[in-house]
């Protein structure tokens, strides 16, 4: 199959015939084409007019090209042609074309961590290079020299899906300095062990809000996290001063259920995608949501005692300062909820419920000690000087609260105070222990959280702050006494905890995280390693990818006929800032420290993702 590299605008039909994809050569070819177009455009002073649009086969508004050059599929923003062409010409022609590989990364297990402030200041710009806009779309088979090692033949058959922000600018042309606001891009990896190849496809998620903005030719929705609330037209800073219509960017996670695929963003409804082509089919209220009602990005799939799978998710909304929490359960072959529970909690509207966990009998949430700074809302947000999220403040004098909700709707929920003030983004898992007296919850916890942090403000000081430091912690919630014991499992900075999927809500032995190369807070820095942690002993099995290589979320994939909890592989996307390219690394979960058994070099830098999922072939 001929690989296709698609661009928005006049370069949408560019193709590269070689299956042994050479990245630098392709980039220079793109720049030469851009130079030719620039010569013409400079003479004509052509700028794309907002009154002219083109649409794809489903009628979606796409991009405004110089000429209609054939099919133009899901594509990104709207800007002047000259700006677009200048972007294609960044960089210079390479003196020597060489193949991209990860040999140095694979052999860098002995790399040191960055202990000094000076070393950290050098590392941070390399890490931040992964927070860039990517506007290319691919449908390409990667094989030959693009695959190092052997894709395991005993891996469970299926597909890896991944989601994350990829467009770090607004339709109005303004740069976003907080990736949480970037429009989402979904990627799909289909592995083939027989010919040692991977088919890679990626598509920008053409959300309802993005379509509306492209049709209008300007920004219509506010950004929730980026400083200065940049979702407004350049030169008109008061265009959206009082707007609470935040853009649904569908950039956080993916849900594959009942042979359907959705892109998730916790502030609104999901967007339906084609599981094969990844084309966006539209916003989906699932028959249970009304308007912009939230459907969380972190769901749990629980395997019942009889083998049936149950999808469990929630939506956290606000009524003034109160929290309106809805929890749903879905049977395996439908998206009609078999259970729905609604809970209203006074003065908990800003608890920031991003994730949750389940057990056989409970839904469990950690309510973070946050409040809304009303003075900042009036003095900065309403004047367009900050985003609404930057008005949230962490209250170190207040303690976190665990919300325990029985899955039996007839039983009352409970609030149990934590012993300390902490912030939690992500949980690993939960289960019932001690004859039903305890709930064990494993989480990544922080001492605080600064909502003003962004790519413009991150410095070495941030990574030396105890507040920003995240570590793996076990929380033992005793239901009889209503108390919580906190046990730090590891001081190594980490994020994105994941487990064997069949262990959701059940006792687990291992958790996998992307983690720091440093063993504790001193010099911890951005994640540069993959870690497997034995939760009872705290023993770690770690592989460091390289001094300037940064991994995302690990996803565990079982072996065929797996015999133990760690009998499988861990898949993880790694960005190498030195080569400015990403790869998909596959590691044997029973022996992480030996590094990847296979690695697939992608044709571009894939921006840092947030979450993904492995979907077995039997569920597709």
Legacy VTK file of the C-alpha trace (Angstrom):
# vtk DataFile Version 3.0
C-alpha trace
ASCII
DATASET POLYDATA
POINTS 620 float
0.000 0.000 0.000
1.390 3.410 -0.938
2.129 5.557 2.130
0.339 8.872 2.137
1.538 12.008 3.853
-1.243 14.549 3.687
-0.979 18.256 4.313
-3.649 20.857 4.735
-4.120 23.551 2.095
-2.317 23.454 -1.268
0.008 20.625 -0.237
-2.800 18.282 0.724
-2.069 15.878 -2.108
1.664 15.414 -1.448
2.766 11.763 -1.532
5.973 9.892 -0.899
6.302 6.645 -2.797
9.068 4.936 -0.833
8.013 2.474 1.839
11.381 3.042 3.528
10.301 6.517 4.586
13.167 9.004 4.812
12.138 11.884 6.997
14.778 14.539 6.320
14.551 14.056 2.551
10.778 14.391 2.744
11.054 17.555 4.814
13.411 19.166 2.277
11.065 18.209 -0.562
8.280 19.962 1.318
10.423 23.102 1.727
11.319 23.218 -1.989
7.628 23.020 -2.903
6.904 25.758 -0.377
9.627 27.954 -1.917
8.101 27.637 -5.366
4.653 28.538 -4.093
6.071 31.416 -2.075
7.528 32.989 -5.226
4.115 33.051 -6.858
2.305 34.115 -3.711
4.704 36.968 -3.093
3.905 38.419 -6.501
0.164 38.013 -6.218
0.037 38.870 -2.474
-2.496 36.113 -2.090
-4.290 35.754 1.215
-7.042 33.210 1.749
-10.461 34.819 1.834
-12.899 33.870 4.569
-15.729 33.610 2.079
-14.212 30.646 0.227
-14.305 27.211 1.782
-13.955 23.636 0.655
-15.506 20.583 2.206
-14.717 16.897 2.352
-16.957 14.089 1.223
-19.091 14.369 4.347
-19.563 18.110 4.009
-17.185 19.140 6.786
-15.570 22.536 6.327
-11.839 21.989 6.061
-9.242 24.443 4.845
-9.195 27.353 2.446
-6.628 26.425 -0.216
-4.967 28.382 -3.001
-6.472 25.983 -5.530
-8.644 22.920 -5.408
-6.056 20.183 -5.754
-8.247 17.166 -5.198
-9.538 15.618 -2.004
-8.677 17.508 1.130
-9.634 15.566 4.246
-9.723 16.417 7.931
-7.445 19.383 8.350
-6.723 22.094 10.737
-6.883 25.789 10.982
-7.358 28.907 8.923
-4.562 31.385 8.355
-3.013 33.437 5.572
-1.349 31.507 2.759
1.940 33.320 3.259
2.001 32.368 6.940
1.311 28.774 6.030
4.102 28.658 3.461
6.645 30.223 5.787
5.815 27.495 8.298
6.568 24.813 5.691
10.008 26.299 5.058
11.404 26.255 8.583
14.887 24.822 8.724
17.601 24.346 6.107
18.453 21.617 3.663
20.443 18.833 5.342
24.028 18.443 4.130
23.752 14.695 4.459
20.570 12.686 4.449
20.590 9.949 7.048
17.996 7.529 8.307
16.275 8.208 11.581
16.841 5.522 14.141
16.726 5.138 17.880
20.010 3.274 18.295
21.396 5.896 20.645
18.190 5.901 22.661
18.108 2.137 22.983
21.685 2.019 24.199
21.396 4.904 26.667
20.409 2.993 29.777
23.485 4.385 31.519
22.435 8.018 30.987
22.564 10.218 34.052
19.803 12.346 35.462
20.139 16.113 35.636
20.922 16.986 39.215
22.012 20.615 38.948
19.902 23.630 38.128
22.174 24.463 35.193
21.744 21.000 33.707
17.987 21.158 34.204
17.810 24.527 32.433
19.416 22.864 29.404
17.038 19.906 29.526
13.759 21.820 29.775
13.885 23.425 26.276
14.498 19.964 24.815
11.455 18.600 26.636
9.269 21.559 25.612
9.936 20.865 21.927
7.353 18.085 22.201
4.583 20.624 22.851
4.330 21.767 19.236
1.674 21.854 16.577
1.518 18.895 14.196
-0.601 19.406 11.082
0.475 16.432 8.986
-1.775 13.413 8.624
-0.487 9.970 7.672
-1.815 6.625 6.544
1.421 4.730 6.144
3.001 1.326 6.581
6.255 1.482 8.550
8.639 -1.376 7.896
12.213 -2.208 6.981
14.732 0.125 8.607
11.900 1.990 10.321
11.425 -1.013 12.628
14.293 -2.009 14.893
14.032 -5.361 16.613
11.181 -7.812 16.146
7.536 -7.122 16.852
6.513 -9.971 19.200
4.512 -12.722 17.563
2.909 -13.726 20.870
1.348 -10.353 21.533
-2.425 -10.235 21.833
-3.887 -9.176 18.482
-5.440 -5.740 18.471
-5.006 -2.012 17.861
-3.379 0.738 19.919
-5.287 4.030 19.896
-3.816 7.223 21.327
-5.192 10.742 21.812
-3.631 14.055 22.724
-3.437 17.773 21.904
-1.758 18.477 18.573
-2.847 21.941 17.417
-1.220 24.461 19.765
-2.805 27.529 18.234
-6.269 28.945 17.777
-8.181 29.348 14.536
-7.636 33.079 15.088
-3.881 32.473 14.872
-2.916 32.845 18.519
-0.451 30.509 20.173
-1.664 28.351 23.073
0.782 28.069 25.955
-1.166 25.340 27.772
-1.409 22.036 25.858
-4.657 21.100 27.615
-6.356 23.560 25.215
-4.917 22.131 21.988
-7.265 20.516 19.473
-6.998 16.743 19.659
-5.350 14.311 17.300
-5.990 10.573 17.363
-3.357 8.053 16.299
-3.741 4.363 15.505
-1.058 1.677 15.469
-1.815 -1.701 13.867
0.985 -4.204 14.507
1.889 -7.034 12.143
4.446 -9.486 13.512
4.483 -11.586 10.317
6.196 -8.941 8.194
7.506 -6.908 11.158
5.579 -3.765 10.301
3.193 -1.259 11.842
0.465 0.601 10.005
0.298 4.145 11.403
-2.671 6.446 10.895
-3.375 9.809 12.501
-6.156 12.364 12.115
-6.974 15.717 13.632
-10.323 15.460 15.423
-12.676 17.798 13.599
-14.853 18.660 16.588
-18.157 20.457 16.415
-16.590 23.594 17.874
-13.621 23.508 15.480
-15.991 23.134 12.521
-17.998 26.124 13.703
-14.869 28.228 14.040
-13.604 27.218 10.594
-16.967 28.075 9.070
-16.941 31.474 10.814
-13.303 32.079 9.963
-12.569 33.213 13.516
-12.375 32.036 17.095
-15.725 31.512 18.802
-14.860 29.623 21.998
-12.708 30.395 25.000
-9.710 28.379 26.132
-10.014 27.009 29.652
-6.324 26.816 30.615
-4.111 29.019 28.416
-2.945 32.257 30.012
-4.482 35.401 28.612
-7.488 33.326 27.508
-6.237 33.555 23.900
-9.334 32.156 22.204
-10.311 35.456 20.727
-9.358 37.246 17.551
-5.958 38.905 17.453
-6.283 42.639 17.901
-9.627 42.357 19.672
-8.734 41.356 23.220
-12.278 41.933 24.473
-13.933 39.782 21.819
-14.910 37.118 24.339
-14.433 38.800 27.738
-17.370 37.208 29.559
-17.542 33.957 27.631
-17.843 30.698 29.538
-18.337 28.770 26.294
-15.180 26.683 26.437
-13.977 24.838 23.385
-14.513 21.080 23.366
-11.141 19.972 22.006
-11.707 16.175 22.353
-8.017 15.733 23.175
-7.846 13.630 26.351
-8.748 9.972 25.872
-10.445 7.436 23.612
-13.251 5.021 24.359
-13.823 1.910 22.257
-17.089 0.248 23.248
-19.631 -1.852 21.412
-17.415 -1.678 18.306
-17.598 2.103 18.256
-14.941 4.720 18.978
-15.205 8.085 20.732
-12.731 10.869 21.515
-13.236 12.198 25.043
-12.860 15.566 26.775
-14.174 15.832 30.304
-15.914 19.194 29.906
-18.476 18.121 27.317
-19.913 15.319 25.152
-17.626 12.904 23.291
-17.039 12.927 19.538
-17.714 9.814 17.509
-14.886 8.601 15.241
-14.664 5.932 12.572
-12.578 3.156 14.209
-10.877 2.327 10.890
-10.291 5.645 9.112
-10.354 7.818 12.278
-12.550 10.350 10.459
-14.692 12.455 12.788
-18.402 11.629 12.580
-19.608 14.305 14.981
-20.467 15.159 18.560
-22.492 12.432 20.274
-24.786 12.989 23.251
-25.100 9.205 23.673
-28.799 9.558 24.370
-28.056 10.634 27.969
-26.361 14.032 27.686
-28.061 17.345 27.136
-26.308 20.070 25.188
-22.810 20.553 26.573
-23.209 18.144 29.522
-19.892 16.554 30.553
-18.859 12.966 29.967
-15.529 12.347 31.734
-12.349 11.403 29.901
-11.444 8.714 32.458
-13.774 5.724 32.414
-13.289 2.256 33.879
-14.170 -1.095 32.321
-14.882 -3.623 35.062
-15.049 -7.373 34.491
-17.914 -8.796 36.542
-17.782 -12.179 38.289
-19.710 -13.798 35.433
-17.258 -12.484 32.825
-19.445 -9.671 31.516
-17.763 -6.303 31.032
-19.333 -3.138 32.446
-18.385 0.352 31.291
-18.512 2.887 34.147
-18.090 6.637 33.674
-19.131 9.919 35.247
-19.833 13.536 34.450
-18.868 16.293 36.882
-20.792 19.523 36.447
-21.331 22.638 38.515
-24.358 24.404 39.914
-22.918 27.596 41.294
-20.365 26.462 43.879
-21.949 23.010 44.204
-20.884 19.793 42.471
-23.400 17.916 40.348
-22.044 14.403 39.829
-23.624 11.827 37.529
-22.400 8.218 37.350
-23.444 5.731 34.673
-22.989 2.000 34.082
-23.357 0.485 30.599
-23.745 -3.118 29.481
-21.237 -4.487 26.999
-23.450 -4.389 23.906
-25.143 -1.035 24.353
-24.622 2.615 25.234
-27.898 2.797 27.117
-27.117 3.030 30.849
-28.294 0.195 33.069
-27.596 2.380 36.117
-27.520 6.121 36.672
-26.830 7.864 39.947
-26.934 11.606 40.598
-25.225 13.214 43.593
-25.195 16.867 44.611
-22.410 18.014 46.933
-22.530 21.438 48.565
-19.544 23.732 48.032
-17.571 21.069 46.140
-18.010 22.559 42.678
-14.294 23.137 42.169
-12.994 19.756 43.389
-11.562 19.064 39.893
-12.652 15.459 39.418
-10.487 14.356 36.513
-10.272 10.642 37.291
-11.861 8.007 39.525
-11.578 4.312 40.363
-14.012 1.480 40.995
-14.192 -1.694 43.057
-16.681 -4.531 42.953
-18.957 -2.460 45.213
-17.868 1.200 44.940
-17.085 4.240 42.858
-14.240 6.211 44.479
-13.304 9.862 43.877
-10.696 12.158 45.412
-12.003 15.709 45.829
-9.101 18.132 45.641
-8.979 21.104 48.054
-9.524 23.864 45.489
-11.515 27.062 45.424
-12.275 29.818 42.917
-10.414 33.082 43.430
-13.261 35.521 42.863
-10.969 38.552 43.000
-8.881 37.124 40.171
-12.034 36.372 38.207
-13.048 40.026 38.398
-9.639 41.610 37.980
-8.124 39.327 35.368
-10.443 36.744 33.785
-13.236 39.160 32.913
-10.651 41.472 31.359
-9.141 38.704 29.269
-5.872 38.595 31.221
-6.092 34.977 32.341
-7.978 31.752 31.711
-10.712 30.525 34.033
-8.560 27.603 35.224
-5.957 30.088 36.408
-8.547 31.408 38.842
-8.523 28.068 40.658
-6.287 28.014 43.708
-5.011 25.129 45.777
-5.724 25.483 49.496
-2.886 23.858 51.486
-4.705 24.469 54.766
-7.576 22.219 53.659
-7.442 18.450 53.395
-8.535 16.325 50.494
-11.746 14.307 50.767
-12.442 10.792 49.509
-15.952 10.334 48.148
-17.121 6.720 48.470
-20.248 5.956 46.435
-21.746 2.425 46.598
-22.615 0.866 43.247
-25.887 -0.138 44.914
-27.997 3.014 44.355
-29.994 2.326 47.531
-26.951 2.773 49.757
-25.780 6.238 50.856
-22.457 7.763 49.814
-19.787 8.807 52.314
-17.140 11.523 52.522
-13.934 10.552 54.333
-11.306 13.188 55.021
-7.708 12.495 54.002
-4.965 13.150 56.564
-3.158 15.703 54.354
-3.730 18.300 51.679
-2.913 16.752 48.297
-3.829 17.041 44.625
-4.619 14.018 42.437
-4.901 13.937 38.664
-4.689 10.185 38.080
-5.383 6.970 39.932
-3.911 3.576 39.106
-6.508 1.213 40.548
-8.628 0.339 43.605
-9.843 -2.850 45.257
-11.504 -4.129 48.432
-9.219 -5.598 51.101
-9.237 -6.779 54.722
-12.546 -8.661 54.462
-14.324 -5.630 53.067
-13.149 -3.218 55.764
-10.642 -1.382 53.556
-10.582 0.150 50.105
-7.074 0.320 48.663
-6.532 3.154 46.177
-3.211 3.625 44.376
-2.751 7.137 43.023
-0.168 9.594 41.758
-0.270 12.461 44.254
1.130 15.985 44.406
1.535 18.214 47.456
-0.159 21.036 45.524
-0.940 22.157 42.000
-0.310 25.479 40.253
-2.860 26.176 37.510
-0.685 29.035 36.243
2.043 26.631 35.111
2.441 26.476 31.337
5.109 26.098 28.670
6.106 29.748 29.106
6.635 29.557 32.863
8.212 26.111 33.362
11.773 26.426 34.651
14.294 24.504 36.721
12.699 26.035 39.807
9.454 24.240 38.967
11.223 20.877 39.058
12.824 21.657 42.396
9.479 22.541 43.967
8.071 19.983 46.427
4.568 21.075 45.414
4.939 20.016 41.775
6.665 16.740 42.612
4.420 13.731 41.929
4.894 10.260 43.401
3.141 6.914 43.639
1.091 6.586 46.824
-1.143 3.912 48.357
-4.227 5.153 50.205
-5.800 2.719 52.660
-9.363 3.853 53.364
-10.883 2.130 56.377
-14.663 2.077 56.028
-15.279 1.177 59.685
-13.263 3.974 61.279
-13.623 6.495 58.457
-9.866 7.108 58.389
-7.209 7.073 55.691
-3.598 5.915 55.887
-1.226 7.227 53.214
1.812 5.182 52.224
4.319 6.514 49.700
5.390 3.577 47.540
8.134 5.422 45.677
9.704 8.889 45.817
10.532 8.813 42.124
8.550 11.449 40.233
5.980 9.866 37.908
2.664 10.138 36.078
0.205 8.160 33.920
-0.289 5.040 36.084
-1.628 1.992 34.223
-2.308 -1.686 34.939
-3.343 -4.918 33.296
-6.891 -4.020 32.094
-8.497 -7.162 33.536
-7.331 -6.084 37.021
-9.516 -2.952 37.091
-11.346 -2.953 40.451
-9.489 -6.071 41.582
-6.316 -6.634 43.578
-3.300 -5.917 41.402
0.401 -6.481 41.886
2.005 -4.096 39.401
1.582 -0.506 38.223
3.388 0.959 35.204
4.251 4.671 35.041
6.234 7.137 32.985
8.780 8.408 35.487
11.803 10.537 36.234
15.336 9.302 35.716
16.143 10.594 39.196
15.263 8.365 42.175
13.814 11.174 44.301
12.992 14.873 44.305
16.543 16.075 43.675
16.835 16.669 39.937
13.661 14.752 39.128
12.711 16.718 35.996
10.492 15.635 33.087
9.700 11.939 32.690
12.462 10.111 30.815
11.896 6.521 31.879
9.389 3.686 32.121
8.861 2.025 35.486
7.159 -1.140 36.656
6.441 -1.053 40.406
5.682 -4.033 42.619
3.110 -2.436 44.915
3.622 -4.623 47.996
7.413 -4.324 48.147
7.942 -1.040 46.297
10.533 -2.713 44.076
11.053 -0.935 40.747
12.093 -2.234 37.325
13.161 0.810 35.283
14.397 1.630 31.802
15.733 5.124 31.015
15.199 6.010 27.357
17.872 8.693 27.081
19.039 12.089 28.230
16.734 13.823 25.763
14.023 11.235 25.222
10.639 11.695 26.861
7.998 8.932 27.141
4.238 9.320 27.394
1.622 7.069 28.953
2.455 3.336 29.128
-0.198 0.909 27.889
-0.074 -2.733 28.971
-0.882 -5.419 26.374
-1.154 -9.094 27.436
0.528 -11.968 25.687
-1.639 -14.569 24.032
-2.700 -17.060 26.706
-0.992 -14.988 29.413
-0.243 -16.895 32.621
0.557 -14.067 35.042
-0.285 -10.435 35.659
2.891 -9.145 33.999
2.906 -11.687 31.172
2.791 -9.232 28.314
4.250 -6.064 26.854
4.224 -2.342 27.544
3.737 0.025 24.606
4.826 3.611 24.969
5.390 6.539 22.572
8.748 8.252 23.122
9.831 11.642 21.772
13.560 12.040 21.007
14.241 15.783 20.998
17.756 15.372 19.591
16.408 13.746 16.417
13.081 15.585 16.710
11.128 12.403 16.034
8.960 9.992 17.965
8.892 6.236 18.111
6.619 3.520 19.445
8.628 1.392 21.876
7.541 -2.122 22.887
9.044 -3.559 26.074
8.719 -6.978 27.699
6.801 -6.328 30.915
8.661 -9.096 32.714
11.991 -7.399 32.024
11.634 -3.650 31.654
15.269 -2.831 32.442
16.522 -4.500 29.242
14.700 -1.907 27.134
12.611 -2.242 23.976
12.345 -5.551 22.151
11.045 -3.581 19.181
10.808 0.037 18.223
8.948 1.691 15.368
10.300 5.000 14.097
7.459 7.392 13.207
7.864 9.750 10.243
7.452 12.857 12.419
7.456 14.261 15.909
4.156 13.181 17.457
3.180 15.780 20.092
2.989 14.483 23.638
-0.234 12.548 24.064
-2.433 12.206 27.094
-4.147 8.814 27.116
-4.680 5.780 24.941
-6.068 2.261 24.939
-5.304 -1.152 23.506
-8.357 -2.727 21.890
-8.187 -6.525 21.414
-9.234 -7.820 18.024
-12.077 -9.745 19.676
-13.713 -6.464 20.735
-13.493 -4.764 17.348
LINES 1 621
620 0 1 2 3 4 5 6 7 8 9 10 11 12 13 14 15 16 17 18 19 20 21 22 23 24 25 26 27 28 29 30 31 32 33 34 35 36 37 38 39 40 41 42 43 44 45 46 47 48 49 50 51 52 53 54 55 56 57 58 59 60 61 62 63 64 65 66 67 68 69 70 71 72 73 74 75 76 77 78 79 80 81 82 83 84 85 86 87 88 89 90 91 92 93 94 95 96 97 98 99 100 101 102 103 104 105 106 107 108 109 110 111 112 113 114 115 116 117 118 119 120 121 122 123 124 125 126 127 128 129 130 131 132 133 134 135 136 137 138 139 140 141 142 143 144 145 146 147 148 149 150 151 152 153 154 155 156 157 158 159 160 161 162 163 164 165 166 167 168 169 170 171 172 173 174 175 176 177 178 179 180 181 182 183 184 185 186 187 188 189 190 191 192 193 194 195 196 197 198 199 200 201 202 203 204 205 206 207 208 209 210 211 212 213 214 215 216 217 218 219 220 221 222 223 224 225 226 227 228 229 230 231 232 233 234 235 236 237 238 239 240 241 242 243 244 245 246 247 248 249 250 251 252 253 254 255 256 257 258 259 260 261 262 263 264 265 266 267 268 269 270 271 272 273 274 275 276 277 278 279 280 281 282 283 284 285 286 287 288 289 290 291 292 293 294 295 296 297 298 299 300 301 302 303 304 305 306 307 308 309 310 311 312 313 314 315 316 317 318 319 320 321 322 323 324 325 326 327 328 329 330 331 332 333 334 335 336 337 338 339 340 341 342 343 344 345 346 347 348 349 350 351 352 353 354 355 356 357 358 359 360 361 362 363 364 365 366 367 368 369 370 371 372 373 374 375 376 377 378 379 380 381 382 383 384 385 386 387 388 389 390 391 392 393 394 395 396 397 398 399 400 401 402 403 404 405 406 407 408 409 410 411 412 413 414 415 416 417 418 419 420 421 422 423 424 425 426 427 428 429 430 431 432 433 434 435 436 437 438 439 440 441 442 443 444 445 446 447 448 449 450 451 452 453 454 455 456 457 458 459 460 461 462 463 464 465 466 467 468 469 470 471 472 473 474 475 476 477 478 479 480 481 482 483 484 485 486 487 488 489 490 491 492 493 494 495 496 497 498 499 500 501 502 503 504 505 506 507 508 509 510 511 512 513 514 515 516 517 518 519 520 521 522 523 524 525 526 527 528 529 530 531 532 533 534 535 536 537 538 539 540 541 542 543 544 545 546 547 548 549 550 551 552 553 554 555 556 557 558 559 560 561 562 563 564 565 566 567 568 569 570 571 572 573 574 575 576 577 578 579 580 581 582 583 584 585 586 587 588 589 590 591 592 593 594 595 596 597 598 599 600 601 602 603 604 605 606 607 608 609 610 611 612 613 614 615 616 617 618 619
